[in-house]
Amino acid sequence: MTPDWERKRSEALRVEVAEARLPSGLRVRFLPMPGFRQKTAILGARIGSLDGAFIPPEGGEPRRAPPGLAHFLEHRLFDGPEGDAGERFAALGATSNASTGHASTLFYFSCADRFLEGLDVLLGFLDGFRVTDEAVARERKIIAEEIRGADDTPAWAGWQRLMACLYVESEARFDIGGTLESIEAIDADLLRAAYGAFYNPSNAELAIAGDLDGAALLARIARSQEKFAPRPAPGRPRPLEPARVAYRFSALPMEVPTPKVFLGFKEKAPDVSGEALAVRHVETEVALAALLDRGSDFYRGLYEAGVIDDSFQLQATLEPGIGHTVVSADTDSPDLLVRLVLERLERARREGVDPSDVRRILKSARGSVLRIFDHPETAAFALCASALRGSDALEIPDVLARVTPEGVDRRVADHFDPALHAWSLVRRRG
């Protein structure tokens, strides 16, 4: 029996989303977008690089997951029982891709026509997994070349050096793709075990946006799920990450025209989810925008002095189990830049952030949120990403309303603790 949609409307966002939880455990979110030719679907599974060990749903001893396992499995899933999934999407006129992150893996496609056929291909990622020792050996060579290419890329190498400095025990200290050594430990048996543990409908989220018949869409999805019984999520034993950094500084000589700096702060208590995580994320991004971003006096001063250029970037990563903020730039004055950023943040910890800046940035953010739901692809990504984090994209206006100047000040004081900072430098060789 096909369940009915439960409809949720956001007056602030001017959209209505239909939701359904199928008996298999798969949760589906659908945003009708009449008049749009493009349609997008995203399937997200809760498996990422932080899953360094797992306990199968049926129990037993933990299985060690070498760095890169989630990414390796993502690659192999495209070789499905009915042929290469990428080629099948292309034959339908669809664009498709996949990505592995710290906490989740996404598979997605977009097309104008033959959407339901593409949806069948997408849902096939939950419908069995085949792998041979020969296929693993071929994939290992492909991934090894990716790793070598990333290691030779200054920006990526500098970023990974920073992660290795910030994290002591967490799998975040390793590249999401793994290392040349770790992928040697991944075999067909381990891939099958990981697939069986993580790729079940109860551990997945599906988000769809486009001009589609909601009743026919849900019926199609429900039929694909009839064979599945709900299963518990796998156990995720993770090491306790200490409140310190592994190393304060790391330098890497490479062939670069200008040194590259990566300055990071590690989250003290990353094990939050849902709305609390969303509020923390917004507070962090508001603080960065007010204190360091292009609209700040700090940025303009450094830019005019030639300390930074347009390569200056800010990134806040907050997911269940992981959190860090990174300031990066190409600069001929790396020590000066790091010192000035640290001084700016420490002054903000003592004095707070200008409340008028916080209100201005939040006003701009409210306008940006509305634009997320102007396109099927960005809307589907927002729906899926929020679900995987334990929150609801329709509640973004409520999250923004909870952010106050006082909350941003508390966030700055807590997150930008100088004891939890580290930096890496990609310097000129020679």
Helices and strands as residue ranges (DSSP letters): E 6-10, E 15-21, E 27-32, E 39-45, E 53-54, E 63-64, H 69-77, E 79-80, E 83-84, H 85-91, E 95-100, E 105-111, H 115-123, G 124-126, H 133-151, H 154-166, G 171-173, G 182-185, H 188-198, G 201-203, E 204-210, H 214-225, E 249-254, E 260-266, H 274-291, H 297-304, E 313-319, E 322-330, H 334-351, H 355-372, H 376-388, G 393-395, H 396-402, H 405-415, G 418-420, E 421-428
